[in-house]
Amino acid sequence: MLFLVVFTSARDSGVLCSRGGVSIRAARRADMPRVIHLCVSLVPAMCLVITPAFAQGQVTVSSCPGEPKIPVALSADCSHVGDAETRGLCRAFAENQACKVFPAYRKITGIHLEEKCPSLRYRIYDPENWPGPKKGEGGMAGKCEILLLARYSLKVHSKIGPYDLHEMLHEYQWVVGPFPQEHAFFGTTQTEAAREIGDPEGTSDFLAKLKHLVEETKSALEKHPASWDKSCTTAETYIESTMYLEDSSNLYAYYRKLGPVPARRTRADLEARVNRMLTTVSGGKAKQFLLQHGCAPS
């Protein structure tokens, strides 16, 4: 057995190992550290790519059990996380996002994220090197890329391991948005997603928060007049939350009954779009309540 060790820089992208008619190429990566290519002369040829920081720091998932090729290739860059043990959870996190969270949201919403994102990348950080606003929630969803603190990703403890629901949902809603408020349907959708991915404790936590949200919105609507600038969106949140608690299948209809995004994206137009959907899904029962709380006729 012959071992051939070749040291290459990040700029190399040619044949790494070719033996017995088998060629393996490496893609160019501007941020890839020096890589050790270890080629083993067996028949058939075998080639291993070893990257000291890359092995645990960066992971790409393009297939899942029973699904040789997933619609959106998902990668996680955890190289900005200092603690080796935490960084070692990168693969478990990436696999949960690709094989559990992604299909759960696809089932719930019917949204095909691949229409805008053929690939999705997470960048995970410690607070010390967080590139976003210092006074924020520790997560930023962009166009096919998510920045997230380790606290809200790798360090999430659950029966199934670490995962993220919040930022992934932003990516999904981006496909069919915008909405009249930043977190439309978040309480209901995350509750259902936690159930779908098999996290009973997470489901209980989200369900408790959702019930608290119902009480909060109900109280706010009782305290403020219909002219309150947040009256309509608060009423929408109350209706969609209570309808979900009555029958969880209503949530699946929310996304599928949304009409097209209006040509004019004023707040009133975006509210009217949601109002029409809620009126349809409720069989007309929600219409009067929404009108009473400042929503324009849809």
Residue, then its C-alpha position, 0 to 999 in steps of 0.5 A: m500500500l502506497f500513501l501519497v501526501v500532497f499539500t496544496s493551497a486553496r487555489d488548487s482545484g485540479v485532480l487530487c487523486s487519479r488512479g485506475g481511471v478514477s478522478i476526484r476534483a476539489a472545488r475552489r473555495a476562497d476561504m478554505p485553509r491549506v488542505i492535506h490530500l491523502c491518496v491511498s493507492l488501492v484498487p479501486a483508488m481511494c482518496l481522502v480529503i483532510t482539512p484540520a479546521f475544515a473537518q469539524g468547522q464546515v459541513t455540507v449535506s446534500s442527501c438524507p436517509g431515503e433521499p439521495k438528493i435533497p432539493v436544497a443543499l445545506s451547509a453550515d460553517c462553524s469555524h467561527v466557534g471557538d470551543a471544539e466540543t461545541r464546534g463538533l456538533c456542526r454536522a448534527f446541526a446541519e443534518n437536522q436542518a437538512c433532513k428534519v427542519f427543511p422537510a417539516y416546513r415544506k410539508i407545513t407550508g407547501i413552499h418550495l424553497e429551492e425556487k429561490c435557494p438552490s443552496l442554503r448556508y448557515r454561518i455560526y458564531d460566538p458572541e465575541n465575533w458576531p458580525g451582526p448588530k451587538k444589540g440584536e436577537g443573535g440571528m439574521a436571515g438573508k437571501c439563502e444565508i443565515l447568520l446565527l449565534a451558537r447559543y441558538s443553534l449548536k447549543v440548543h438541547s433537545k431529544i433530536g439534537p441541535y436545530d433552528l426553527h426561527e431563522m429557517l422559517h424566515e427563509y421559507q416566508w421570504v419566498v411568499g412574502p412580504f407580510p404585514q408584520e415580521h413574524a406572521f404565523f411564527g408561533t403556530t408554524q414553529t409549534e407545528a414544526a417542533r411536533e413534526i421533527g419529533d421534539p416533544e419538549g420543544t413542542s410543549d414549550f412552543l405551545a405554552k408560548l403560543k397560548h400566552l401569545v393568545e392571551e397577550t393579543k386578546s388583552a391588547l385588543e381590549k385595551h386599544p381602540a380600532s384606530w391603534d396602528k397595530s390593531c389589525t396585525t394584532a387581530e390577525t395574530y389572535i385569529e390565526s393562533t386561536m384557529y390553529l389551537e382549535d384545529s392544527s390543520n388550519l395552519y396548512a391552509y394558511y400558506r396554501k390559501l394566501g393569494p399572490v403578493p399585491a402589486r402595491r406593497t403598502r401595509a394596508d394591501l399586505e394586511a388585506r391579503v392576510n385578511r382574505m386568507l383568514t376569512t376563507v380558511s375560517g369559512g367567513k367567521a373571522k371577517q367581522f372580528l377583523l373589521q371590528h379591529g381596524c382591518a380594511p374590508s378585503 
